């Protein structure tokens, strides 16, 4: 369950982040509803006359994932080609991405692979990606079958959900799911780190011991001479 944080919450900070660095990017073609997904999640608002994003915009919301406090910084990127050089720069610091398409426009789904390649070309290999089919409130005009998109996501190791920014369907679920997945990855990384350090330290100690032993042997040899 995702909850809005208040000053009275007894949550602990999200381990692995500096309390403001859980960056998630919204990517996909222009007009698929990225801006309204962001405004619905962060302000519970929907704008029927939403303008085209120029460059990048962002908003934040602090939530609870389990008992961990997460301040999610969500970047809404422009889907137009002429802004691509600007928006791709924001992929590098992201730990998660929502790749959004419009279920009523198959052409926005057809280019998902290109968006995915561009993301992987610039982002960290560990980035968590969710494929989002938006505008389920227009189901009567659907052009992208749920199973088709779901299968694509499974074959490419992506999370998948269908949403409606208009009526709020699955918007909370989408962000909750990706943030939980990011959280779990960070937890595993933190659990592995001490072991890696011990292995590294142990190796260094062995190297030091070997070097010392070799030096002693050489010293002894010289003394015998």
Biotite code that builds the C-alpha atoms (Angstrom):
import biotite.structure as struc

atoms = struc.array([
    struc.Atom([0.000, 0.000, 0.000], chain_id="A", res_id=1, res_name="UNK", atom_name="CA", element="C"),
    struc.Atom([1.271, 3.477, -0.897], chain_id="A", res_id=2, res_name="UNK", atom_name="CA", element="C"),
    struc.Atom([0.605, 6.289, 1.535], chain_id="A", res_id=3, res_name="UNK", atom_name="CA", element="C"),
    struc.Atom([1.318, 10.010, 1.449], chain_id="A", res_id=4, res_name="UNK", atom_name="CA", element="C"),
    struc.Atom([3.897, 10.837, 4.100], chain_id="A", res_id=5, res_name="UNK", atom_name="CA", element="C"),
    struc.Atom([3.116, 13.263, 6.889], chain_id="A", res_id=6, res_name="UNK", atom_name="CA", element="C"),
    struc.Atom([5.303, 14.721, 9.614], chain_id="A", res_id=7, res_name="UNK", atom_name="CA", element="C"),
    struc.Atom([3.773, 12.262, 12.071], chain_id="A", res_id=8, res_name="UNK", atom_name="CA", element="C"),
    struc.Atom([4.757, 9.147, 10.115], chain_id="A", res_id=9, res_name="UNK", atom_name="CA", element="C"),
    struc.Atom([7.200, 6.894, 11.909], chain_id="A", res_id=10, res_name="UNK", atom_name="CA", element="C"),
    struc.Atom([8.871, 5.681, 8.755], chain_id="A", res_id=11, res_name="UNK", atom_name="CA", element="C"),
    struc.Atom([12.551, 5.175, 8.216], chain_id="A", res_id=12, res_name="UNK", atom_name="CA", element="C"),
    struc.Atom([14.340, 6.754, 5.231], chain_id="A", res_id=13, res_name="UNK", atom_name="CA", element="C"),
    struc.Atom([14.680, 4.745, 2.033], chain_id="A", res_id=14, res_name="UNK", atom_name="CA", element="C"),
    struc.Atom([18.044, 2.938, 2.355], chain_id="A", res_id=15, res_name="UNK", atom_name="CA", element="C"),
    struc.Atom([20.318, 3.499, -0.612], chain_id="A", res_id=16, res_name="UNK", atom_name="CA", element="C"),
    struc.Atom([18.982, 6.952, -1.507], chain_id="A", res_id=17, res_name="UNK", atom_name="CA", element="C"),
    struc.Atom([19.735, 10.394, -0.081], chain_id="A", res_id=18, res_name="UNK", atom_name="CA", element="C"),
    struc.Atom([16.016, 10.931, 0.627], chain_id="A", res_id=19, res_name="UNK", atom_name="CA", element="C"),
    struc.Atom([15.528, 12.939, -2.577], chain_id="A", res_id=20, res_name="UNK", atom_name="CA", element="C"),
    struc.Atom([17.159, 10.854, -5.274], chain_id="A", res_id=21, res_name="UNK", atom_name="CA", element="C"),
    struc.Atom([14.600, 8.221, -6.321], chain_id="A", res_id=22, res_name="UNK", atom_name="CA", element="C"),
    struc.Atom([14.376, 9.555, -9.878], chain_id="A", res_id=23, res_name="UNK", atom_name="CA", element="C"),
    struc.Atom([11.829, 8.072, -12.266], chain_id="A", res_id=24, res_name="UNK", atom_name="CA", element="C"),
    struc.Atom([11.339, 9.218, -15.870], chain_id="A", res_id=25, res_name="UNK", atom_name="CA", element="C"),
    struc.Atom([8.142, 9.122, -17.926], chain_id="A", res_id=26, res_name="UNK", atom_name="CA", element="C"),
    struc.Atom([8.930, 8.427, -21.579], chain_id="A", res_id=27, res_name="UNK", atom_name="CA", element="C"),
    struc.Atom([6.948, 7.709, -24.736], chain_id="A", res_id=28, res_name="UNK", atom_name="CA", element="C"),
    struc.Atom([5.350, 9.442, -27.711], chain_id="A", res_id=29, res_name="UNK", atom_name="CA", element="C"),
    struc.Atom([3.751, 12.864, -27.434], chain_id="A", res_id=30, res_name="UNK", atom_name="CA", element="C"),
    struc.Atom([0.057, 12.755, -26.505], chain_id="A", res_id=31, res_name="UNK", atom_name="CA", element="C"),
    struc.Atom([0.017, 9.386, -24.716], chain_id="A", res_id=32, res_name="UNK", atom_name="CA", element="C"),
    struc.Atom([-0.857, 10.980, -21.362], chain_id="A", res_id=33, res_name="UNK", atom_name="CA", element="C"),
    struc.Atom([2.475, 11.177, -19.519], chain_id="A", res_id=34, res_name="UNK", atom_name="CA", element="C"),
    struc.Atom([1.809, 14.645, -18.110], chain_id="A", res_id=35, res_name="UNK", atom_name="CA", element="C"),
    struc.Atom([-1.618, 13.675, -16.770], chain_id="A", res_id=36, res_name="UNK", atom_name="CA", element="C"),
    struc.Atom([-0.243, 10.474, -15.223], chain_id="A", res_id=37, res_name="UNK", atom_name="CA", element="C"),
    struc.Atom([2.255, 12.642, -13.369], chain_id="A", res_id=38, res_name="UNK", atom_name="CA", element="C"),
    struc.Atom([-0.303, 15.228, -12.262], chain_id="A", res_id=39, res_name="UNK", atom_name="CA", element="C"),
    struc.Atom([-2.783, 12.514, -11.227], chain_id="A", res_id=40, res_name="UNK", atom_name="CA", element="C"),
    struc.Atom([-0.177, 10.786, -9.076], chain_id="A", res_id=41, res_name="UNK", atom_name="CA", element="C"),
    struc.Atom([1.447, 13.850, -7.517], chain_id="A", res_id=42, res_name="UNK", atom_name="CA", element="C"),
    struc.Atom([-1.518, 16.258, -7.235], chain_id="A", res_id=43, res_name="UNK", atom_name="CA", element="C"),
    struc.Atom([-4.574, 14.091, -7.987], chain_id="A", res_id=44, res_name="UNK", atom_name="CA", element="C"),
    struc.Atom([-5.403, 16.369, -10.915], chain_id="A", res_id=45, res_name="UNK", atom_name="CA", element="C"),
    struc.Atom([-6.344, 15.801, -14.554], chain_id="A", res_id=46, res_name="UNK", atom_name="CA", element="C"),
    struc.Atom([-6.223, 18.501, -17.217], chain_id="A", res_id=47, res_name="UNK", atom_name="CA", element="C"),
    struc.Atom([-8.331, 17.925, -20.336], chain_id="A", res_id=48, res_name="UNK", atom_name="CA", element="C"),
    struc.Atom([-6.400, 20.686, -22.105], chain_id="A", res_id=49, res_name="UNK", atom_name="CA", element="C"),
    struc.Atom([-2.935, 19.495, -21.129], chain_id="A", res_id=50, res_name="UNK", atom_name="CA", element="C"),
    struc.Atom([-0.307, 21.186, -23.299], chain_id="A", res_id=51, res_name="UNK", atom_name="CA", element="C"),
    struc.Atom([2.604, 19.421, -24.961], chain_id="A", res_id=52, res_name="UNK", atom_name="CA", element="C"),
    struc.Atom([5.617, 19.161, -22.666], chain_id="A", res_id=53, res_name="UNK", atom_name="CA", element="C"),
    struc.Atom([8.583, 21.243, -23.793], chain_id="A", res_id=54, res_name="UNK", atom_name="CA", element="C"),
    struc.Atom([11.869, 19.673, -22.744], chain_id="A", res_id=55, res_name="UNK", atom_name="CA", element="C"),
    struc.Atom([11.338, 18.214, -19.278], chain_id="A", res_id=56, res_name="UNK", atom_name="CA", element="C"),
    struc.Atom([9.200, 18.961, -16.242], chain_id="A", res_id=57, res_name="UNK", atom_name="CA", element="C"),
    struc.Atom([9.170, 17.264, -12.880], chain_id="A", res_id=58, res_name="UNK", atom_name="CA", element="C"),
    struc.Atom([7.108, 16.854, -9.754], chain_id="A", res_id=59, res_name="UNK", atom_name="CA", element="C"),
    struc.Atom([7.641, 15.022, -6.479], chain_id="A", res_id=60, res_name="UNK", atom_name="CA", element="C"),
    struc.Atom([5.654, 13.013, -4.004], chain_id="A", res_id=61, res_name="UNK", atom_name="CA", element="C"),
    struc.Atom([6.836, 11.417, -0.790], chain_id="A", res_id=62, res_name="UNK", atom_name="CA", element="C"),
    struc.Atom([5.282, 8.026, -0.107], chain_id="A", res_id=63, res_name="UNK", atom_name="CA", element="C"),
    struc.Atom([5.652, 4.920, 1.999], chain_id="A", res_id=64, res_name="UNK", atom_name="CA", element="C"),
    struc.Atom([6.685, 1.657, 0.390], chain_id="A", res_id=65, res_name="UNK", atom_name="CA", element="C"),
    struc.Atom([6.224, -0.875, 3.180], chain_id="A", res_id=66, res_name="UNK", atom_name="CA", element="C"),
    struc.Atom([7.781, 0.956, 6.118], chain_id="A", res_id=67, res_name="UNK", atom_name="CA", element="C"),
    struc.Atom([10.349, 2.806, 4.000], chain_id="A", res_id=68, res_name="UNK", atom_name="CA", element="C"),
    struc.Atom([10.023, 6.511, 3.258], chain_id="A", res_id=69, res_name="UNK", atom_name="CA", element="C"),
    struc.Atom([10.557, 7.315, -0.423], chain_id="A", res_id=70, res_name="UNK", atom_name="CA", element="C"),
    struc.Atom([10.633, 10.754, -1.992], chain_id="A", res_id=71, res_name="UNK", atom_name="CA", element="C"),
    struc.Atom([10.000, 10.056, -5.663], chain_id="A", res_id=72, res_name="UNK", atom_name="CA", element="C"),
    struc.Atom([11.201, 12.688, -8.119], chain_id="A", res_id=73, res_name="UNK", atom_name="CA", element="C"),
    struc.Atom([9.333, 12.042, -11.364], chain_id="A", res_id=74, res_name="UNK", atom_name="CA", element="C"),
    struc.Atom([10.451, 13.594, -14.639], chain_id="A", res_id=75, res_name="UNK", atom_name="CA", element="C"),
    struc.Atom([7.951, 14.116, -17.453], chain_id="A", res_id=76, res_name="UNK", atom_name="CA", element="C"),
    struc.Atom([9.909, 14.149, -20.722], chain_id="A", res_id=77, res_name="UNK", atom_name="CA", element="C"),
    struc.Atom([8.816, 15.548, -24.080], chain_id="A", res_id=78, res_name="UNK", atom_name="CA", element="C"),
    struc.Atom([7.846, 12.942, -26.645], chain_id="A", res_id=79, res_name="UNK", atom_name="CA", element="C"),
    struc.Atom([8.637, 15.092, -29.677], chain_id="A", res_id=80, res_name="UNK", atom_name="CA", element="C"),
    struc.Atom([11.752, 14.241, -31.690], chain_id="A", res_id=81, res_name="UNK", atom_name="CA", element="C"),
    struc.Atom([13.198, 17.762, -31.544], chain_id="A", res_id=82, res_name="UNK", atom_name="CA", element="C"),
    struc.Atom([13.555, 17.548, -27.745], chain_id="A", res_id=83, res_name="UNK", atom_name="CA", element="C"),
    struc.Atom([15.147, 14.082, -27.731], chain_id="A", res_id=84, res_name="UNK", atom_name="CA", element="C"),
    struc.Atom([18.727, 15.288, -27.136], chain_id="A", res_id=85, res_name="UNK", atom_name="CA", element="C"),
    struc.Atom([17.573, 17.199, -24.057], chain_id="A", res_id=86, res_name="UNK", atom_name="CA", element="C"),
    struc.Atom([15.356, 14.510, -22.577], chain_id="A", res_id=87, res_name="UNK", atom_name="CA", element="C"),
    struc.Atom([17.801, 11.625, -23.060], chain_id="A", res_id=88, res_name="UNK", atom_name="CA", element="C"),
    struc.Atom([20.234, 13.391, -20.725], chain_id="A", res_id=89, res_name="UNK", atom_name="CA", element="C"),
    struc.Atom([17.766, 12.770, -17.883], chain_id="A", res_id=90, res_name="UNK", atom_name="CA", element="C"),
    struc.Atom([17.874, 9.007, -18.385], chain_id="A", res_id=91, res_name="UNK", atom_name="CA", element="C"),
    struc.Atom([21.362, 8.750, -16.877], chain_id="A", res_id=92, res_name="UNK", atom_name="CA", element="C"),
    struc.Atom([20.419, 9.509, -13.288], chain_id="A", res_id=93, res_name="UNK", atom_name="CA", element="C"),
    struc.Atom([17.122, 7.613, -13.313], chain_id="A", res_id=94, res_name="UNK", atom_name="CA", element="C"),
    struc.Atom([16.549, 4.440, -11.288], chain_id="A", res_id=95, res_name="UNK", atom_name="CA", element="C"),
    struc.Atom([13.179, 3.777, -12.920], chain_id="A", res_id=96, res_name="UNK", atom_name="CA", element="C"),
    struc.Atom([11.241, 4.528, -16.104], chain_id="A", res_id=97, res_name="UNK", atom_name="CA", element="C"),
    struc.Atom([7.590, 4.334, -17.126], chain_id="A", res_id=98, res_name="UNK", atom_name="CA", element="C"),
    struc.Atom([7.399, 3.767, -20.886], chain_id="A", res_id=99, res_name="UNK", atom_name="CA", element="C"),
    struc.Atom([3.891, 4.946, -21.789], chain_id="A", res_id=100, res_name="UNK", atom_name="CA", element="C"),
    struc.Atom([1.801, 4.247, -24.888], chain_id="A", res_id=101, res_name="UNK", atom_name="CA", element="C"),
    struc.Atom([-1.828, 5.017, -25.792], chain_id="A", res_id=102, res_name="UNK", atom_name="CA", element="C"),
    struc.Atom([-3.955, 1.860, -26.069], chain_id="A", res_id=103, res_name="UNK", atom_name="CA", element="C"),
    struc.Atom([-6.155, 3.618, -28.665], chain_id="A", res_id=104, res_name="UNK", atom_name="CA", element="C"),
    struc.Atom([-3.237, 4.431, -31.009], chain_id="A", res_id=105, res_name="UNK", atom_name="CA", element="C"),
    struc.Atom([-1.253, 1.422, -32.161], chain_id="A", res_id=106, res_name="UNK", atom_name="CA", element="C"),
    struc.Atom([1.465, 3.635, -33.634], chain_id="A", res_id=107, res_name="UNK", atom_name="CA", element="C"),
    struc.Atom([2.426, 4.764, -30.114], chain_id="A", res_id=108, res_name="UNK", atom_name="CA", element="C"),
    struc.Atom([2.917, 1.095, -29.209], chain_id="A", res_id=109, res_name="UNK", atom_name="CA", element="C"),
    struc.Atom([4.792, 0.292, -32.431], chain_id="A", res_id=110, res_name="UNK", atom_name="CA", element="C"),
    struc.Atom([7.662, 2.606, -31.395], chain_id="A", res_id=111, res_name="UNK", atom_name="CA", element="C"),
    struc.Atom([8.030, 1.198, -27.873], chain_id="A", res_id=112, res_name="UNK", atom_name="CA", element="C"),
    struc.Atom([11.099, -0.782, -28.933], chain_id="A", res_id=113, res_name="UNK", atom_name="CA", element="C"),
    struc.Atom([12.827, 2.357, -30.202], chain_id="A", res_id=114, res_name="UNK", atom_name="CA", element="C"),
    struc.Atom([12.118, 4.151, -26.930], chain_id="A", res_id=115, res_name="UNK", atom_name="CA", element="C"),
    struc.Atom([13.417, 1.176, -24.990], chain_id="A", res_id=116, res_name="UNK", atom_name="CA", element="C"),
    struc.Atom([16.657, 1.070, -26.988], chain_id="A", res_id=117, res_name="UNK", atom_name="CA", element="C"),
    struc.Atom([17.213, 4.797, -26.496], chain_id="A", res_id=118, res_name="UNK", atom_name="CA", element="C"),
    struc.Atom([16.632, 4.427, -22.763], chain_id="A", res_id=119, res_name="UNK", atom_name="CA", element="C"),
    struc.Atom([19.073, 1.523, -22.425], chain_id="A", res_id=120, res_name="UNK", atom_name="CA", element="C"),
    struc.Atom([21.666, 3.409, -24.501], chain_id="A", res_id=121, res_name="UNK", atom_name="CA", element="C"),
    struc.Atom([21.782, 6.206, -21.913], chain_id="A", res_id=122, res_name="UNK", atom_name="CA", element="C"),
    struc.Atom([20.559, 4.777, -18.586], chain_id="A", res_id=123, res_name="UNK", atom_name="CA", element="C"),
    struc.Atom([22.204, 2.485, -16.047], chain_id="A", res_id=124, res_name="UNK", atom_name="CA", element="C"),
    struc.Atom([21.858, -1.212, -16.831], chain_id="A", res_id=125, res_name="UNK", atom_name="CA", element="C"),
    struc.Atom([20.009, -1.713, -13.522], chain_id="A", res_id=126, res_name="UNK", atom_name="CA", element="C"),
    struc.Atom([17.163, 0.705, -14.328], chain_id="A", res_id=127, res_name="UNK", atom_name="CA", element="C"),
    struc.Atom([13.674, -0.680, -13.597], chain_id="A", res_id=128, res_name="UNK", atom_name="CA", element="C"),
    struc.Atom([11.317, -0.259, -16.565], chain_id="A", res_id=129, res_name="UNK", atom_name="CA", element="C"),
    struc.Atom([7.524, -0.512, -16.631], chain_id="A", res_id=130, res_name="UNK", atom_name="CA", element="C"),
    struc.Atom([5.473, -0.609, -19.829], chain_id="A", res_id=131, res_name="UNK", atom_name="CA", element="C"),
    struc.Atom([2.267, 1.389, -19.303], chain_id="A", res_id=132, res_name="UNK", atom_name="CA", element="C"),
    struc.Atom([-0.783, 1.198, -21.574], chain_id="A", res_id=133, res_name="UNK", atom_name="CA", element="C"),
    struc.Atom([-2.677, 4.404, -20.808], chain_id="A", res_id=134, res_name="UNK", atom_name="CA", element="C"),
    struc.Atom([-6.255, 5.610, -21.540], chain_id="A", res_id=135, res_name="UNK", atom_name="CA", element="C"),
    struc.Atom([-8.216, 2.491, -20.556], chain_id="A", res_id=136, res_name="UNK", atom_name="CA", element="C"),
    struc.Atom([-11.219, 4.798, -20.129], chain_id="A", res_id=137, res_name="UNK", atom_name="CA", element="C"),
    struc.Atom([-11.370, 4.720, -23.954], chain_id="A", res_id=138, res_name="UNK", atom_name="CA", element="C"),
    struc.Atom([-11.564, 0.919, -24.110], chain_id="A", res_id=139, res_name="UNK", atom_name="CA", element="C"),
    struc.Atom([-14.142, 1.031, -26.915], chain_id="A", res_id=140, res_name="UNK", atom_name="CA", element="C"),
    struc.Atom([-11.468, 2.576, -29.167], chain_id="A", res_id=141, res_name="UNK", atom_name="CA", element="C"),
    struc.Atom([-8.710, 0.146, -28.141], chain_id="A", res_id=142, res_name="UNK", atom_name="CA", element="C"),
    struc.Atom([-6.176, -0.741, -30.840], chain_id="A", res_id=143, res_name="UNK", atom_name="CA", element="C"),
    struc.Atom([-3.535, -2.473, -28.696], chain_id="A", res_id=144, res_name="UNK", atom_name="CA", element="C"),
    struc.Atom([-4.710, -5.776, -27.145], chain_id="A", res_id=145, res_name="UNK", atom_name="CA", element="C"),
    struc.Atom([-3.763, -6.166, -23.488], chain_id="A", res_id=146, res_name="UNK", atom_name="CA", element="C"),
    struc.Atom([-2.253, -9.607, -24.072], chain_id="A", res_id=147, res_name="UNK", atom_name="CA", element="C"),
    struc.Atom([-0.048, -8.340, -26.892], chain_id="A", res_id=148, res_name="UNK", atom_name="CA", element="C"),
    struc.Atom([1.503, -5.630, -24.727], chain_id="A", res_id=149, res_name="UNK", atom_name="CA", element="C"),
    struc.Atom([1.714, -7.922, -21.705], chain_id="A", res_id=150, res_name="UNK", atom_name="CA", element="C"),
    struc.Atom([3.568, -10.563, -23.731], chain_id="A", res_id=151, res_name="UNK", atom_name="CA", element="C"),
    struc.Atom([6.002, -7.957, -25.063], chain_id="A", res_id=152, res_name="UNK", atom_name="CA", element="C"),
    struc.Atom([6.717, -6.793, -21.516], chain_id="A", res_id=153, res_name="UNK", atom_name="CA", element="C"),
    struc.Atom([7.303, -10.342, -20.277], chain_id="A", res_id=154, res_name="UNK", atom_name="CA", element="C"),
    struc.Atom([9.631, -11.145, -23.181], chain_id="A", res_id=155, res_name="UNK", atom_name="CA", element="C"),
    struc.Atom([11.696, -8.035, -22.502], chain_id="A", res_id=156, res_name="UNK", atom_name="CA", element="C"),
    struc.Atom([11.851, -8.204, -18.711], chain_id="A", res_id=157, res_name="UNK", atom_name="CA", element="C"),
    struc.Atom([9.555, -5.226, -18.152], chain_id="A", res_id=158, res_name="UNK", atom_name="CA", element="C"),
    struc.Atom([6.840, -4.626, -15.597], chain_id="A", res_id=159, res_name="UNK", atom_name="CA", element="C"),
    struc.Atom([3.415, -4.022, -17.168], chain_id="A", res_id=160, res_name="UNK", atom_name="CA", element="C"),
    struc.Atom([0.189, -2.275, -16.233], chain_id="A", res_id=161, res_name="UNK", atom_name="CA", element="C"),
    struc.Atom([-2.711, -0.520, -17.960], chain_id="A", res_id=162, res_name="UNK", atom_name="CA", element="C"),
    struc.Atom([-3.907, 2.794, -16.548], chain_id="A", res_id=163, res_name="UNK", atom_name="CA", element="C"),
    struc.Atom([-6.306, 5.672, -16.952], chain_id="A", res_id=164, res_name="UNK", atom_name="CA", element="C"),
    struc.Atom([-5.082, 9.064, -15.822], chain_id="A", res_id=165, res_name="UNK", atom_name="CA", element="C"),
    struc.Atom([-8.620, 10.357, -16.415], chain_id="A", res_id=166, res_name="UNK", atom_name="CA", element="C"),
    struc.Atom([-10.396, 8.117, -13.892], chain_id="A", res_id=167, res_name="UNK", atom_name="CA", element="C"),
    struc.Atom([-7.282, 7.212, -11.826], chain_id="A", res_id=168, res_name="UNK", atom_name="CA", element="C"),
    struc.Atom([-7.405, 3.493, -12.652], chain_id="A", res_id=169, res_name="UNK", atom_name="CA", element="C"),
    struc.Atom([-4.131, 1.811, -11.627], chain_id="A", res_id=170, res_name="UNK", atom_name="CA", element="C"),
    struc.Atom([-2.172, 5.085, -11.454], chain_id="A", res_id=171, res_name="UNK", atom_name="CA", element="C"),
    struc.Atom([-1.265, 4.533, -7.803], chain_id="A", res_id=172, res_name="UNK", atom_name="CA", element="C"),
    struc.Atom([-0.564, 0.876, -8.549], chain_id="A", res_id=173, res_name="UNK", atom_name="CA", element="C"),
    struc.Atom([1.835, 1.727, -11.373], chain_id="A", res_id=174, res_name="UNK", atom_name="CA", element="C"),
    struc.Atom([4.001, 4.043, -9.289], chain_id="A", res_id=175, res_name="UNK", atom_name="CA", element="C"),
    struc.Atom([3.749, 1.865, -6.184], chain_id="A", res_id=176, res_name="UNK", atom_name="CA", element="C"),
    struc.Atom([4.886, -1.200, -8.122], chain_id="A", res_id=177, res_name="UNK", atom_name="CA", element="C"),
    struc.Atom([7.891, 0.396, -9.786], chain_id="A", res_id=178, res_name="UNK", atom_name="CA", element="C"),
    struc.Atom([9.038, 2.086, -6.578], chain_id="A", res_id=179, res_name="UNK", atom_name="CA", element="C"),
    struc.Atom([8.728, -1.181, -4.672], chain_id="A", res_id=180, res_name="UNK", atom_name="CA", element="C"),
    struc.Atom([10.812, -2.928, -7.320], chain_id="A", res_id=181, res_name="UNK", atom_name="CA", element="C"),
    struc.Atom([13.451, -0.193, -7.122], chain_id="A", res_id=182, res_name="UNK", atom_name="CA", element="C"),
    struc.Atom([13.417, -0.472, -3.330], chain_id="A", res_id=183, res_name="UNK", atom_name="CA", element="C"),
    struc.Atom([13.920, -4.242, -3.454], chain_id="A", res_id=184, res_name="UNK", atom_name="CA", element="C"),
    struc.Atom([16.852, -3.873, -5.845], chain_id="A", res_id=185, res_name="UNK", atom_name="CA", element="C"),
    struc.Atom([18.491, -1.323, -3.561], chain_id="A", res_id=186, res_name="UNK", atom_name="CA", element="C"),
    struc.Atom([17.982, -3.591, -0.560], chain_id="A", res_id=187, res_name="UNK", atom_name="CA", element="C"),
    struc.Atom([19.637, -6.523, -2.340], chain_id="A", res_id=188, res_name="UNK", atom_name="CA", element="C"),
    struc.Atom([22.498, -4.274, -3.396], chain_id="A", res_id=189, res_name="UNK", atom_name="CA", element="C"),
    struc.Atom([23.039, -3.130, 0.193], chain_id="A", res_id=190, res_name="UNK", atom_name="CA", element="C"),
    struc.Atom([22.922, -6.713, 1.473], chain_id="A", res_id=191, res_name="UNK", atom_name="CA", element="C"),
    struc.Atom([25.549, -7.801, -1.058], chain_id="A", res_id=192, res_name="UNK", atom_name="CA", element="C"),
    struc.Atom([27.902, -4.885, -0.443], chain_id="A", res_id=193, res_name="UNK", atom_name="CA", element="C"),
    struc.Atom([29.247, -5.971, 3.000], chain_id="A", res_id=194, res_name="UNK", atom_name="CA", element="C"),
    struc.Atom([30.062, -9.429, 1.604], chain_id="A", res_id=195, res_name="UNK", atom_name="CA", element="C"),
    struc.Atom([31.804, -7.914, -1.399], chain_id="A", res_id=196, res_name="UNK", atom_name="CA", element="C"),
    struc.Atom([33.814, -5.700, 0.947], chain_id="A", res_id=197, res_name="UNK", atom_name="CA", element="C"),
    struc.Atom([34.820, -8.677, 3.081], chain_id="A", res_id=198, res_name="UNK", atom_name="CA", element="C"),
    struc.Atom([35.914, -10.638, 0.021], chain_id="A", res_id=199, res_name="UNK", atom_name="CA", element="C"),
    struc.Atom([37.898, -7.673, -1.224], chain_id="A", res_id=200, res_name="UNK", atom_name="CA", element="C"),
    struc.Atom([39.451, -7.095, 2.192], chain_id="A", res_id=201, res_name="UNK", atom_name="CA", element="C"),
    struc.Atom([40.258, -10.769, 2.571], chain_id="A", res_id=202, res_name="UNK", atom_name="CA", element="C"),
    struc.Atom([41.961, -10.760, -0.824], chain_id="A", res_id=203, res_name="UNK", atom_name="CA", element="C"),
    struc.Atom([43.953, -7.677, 0.100], chain_id="A", res_id=204, res_name="UNK", atom_name="CA", element="C"),
    struc.Atom([45.036, -9.287, 3.375], chain_id="A", res_id=205, res_name="UNK", atom_name="CA", element="C"),
    struc.Atom([46.185, -12.391, 1.522], chain_id="A", res_id=206, res_name="UNK", atom_name="CA", element="C"),
    struc.Atom([48.151, -10.254, -0.899], chain_id="A", res_id=207, res_name="UNK", atom_name="CA", element="C"),
    struc.Atom([49.768, -8.349, 1.953], chain_id="A", res_id=208, res_name="UNK", atom_name="CA", element="C"),
    struc.Atom([50.618, -11.600, 3.734], chain_id="A", res_id=209, res_name="UNK", atom_name="CA", element="C"),
    struc.Atom([52.107, -13.072, 0.547], chain_id="A", res_id=210, res_name="UNK", atom_name="CA", element="C"),
    struc.Atom([54.148, -9.932, -0.090], chain_id="A", res_id=211, res_name="UNK", atom_name="CA", element="C"),
    struc.Atom([55.387, -9.900, 3.515], chain_id="A", res_id=212, res_name="UNK", atom_name="CA", element="C"),
    struc.Atom([56.331, -13.563, 3.376], chain_id="A", res_id=213, res_name="UNK", atom_name="CA", element="C"),
    struc.Atom([58.204, -13.033, 0.123], chain_id="A", res_id=214, res_name="UNK", atom_name="CA", element="C"),
    struc.Atom([60.029, -10.066, 1.584], chain_id="A", res_id=215, res_name="UNK", atom_name="CA", element="C"),
    struc.Atom([60.998, -12.045, 4.672], chain_id="A", res_id=216, res_name="UNK", atom_name="CA", element="C"),
    struc.Atom([62.257, -14.893, 2.504], chain_id="A", res_id=217, res_name="UNK", atom_name="CA", element="C"),
    struc.Atom([64.342, -12.537, 0.413], chain_id="A", res_id=218, res_name="UNK", atom_name="CA", element="C"),
    struc.Atom([65.684, -10.833, 3.520], chain_id="A", res_id=219, res_name="UNK", atom_name="CA", element="C"),
    struc.Atom([66.600, -14.177, 5.059], chain_id="A", res_id=220, res_name="UNK", atom_name="CA", element="C"),
    struc.Atom([68.274, -15.257, 1.842], chain_id="A", res_id=221, res_name="UNK", atom_name="CA", element="C"),
    struc.Atom([70.387, -12.129, 1.706], chain_id="A", res_id=222, res_name="UNK", atom_name="CA", element="C"),
    struc.Atom([71.377, -12.499, 5.352], chain_id="A", res_id=223, res_name="UNK", atom_name="CA", element="C"),
    struc.Atom([72.530, -16.076, 4.753], chain_id="A", res_id=224, res_name="UNK", atom_name="CA", element="C"),
    struc.Atom([74.730, -14.853, 1.974], chain_id="A", res_id=225, res_name="UNK", atom_name="CA", element="C"),
])
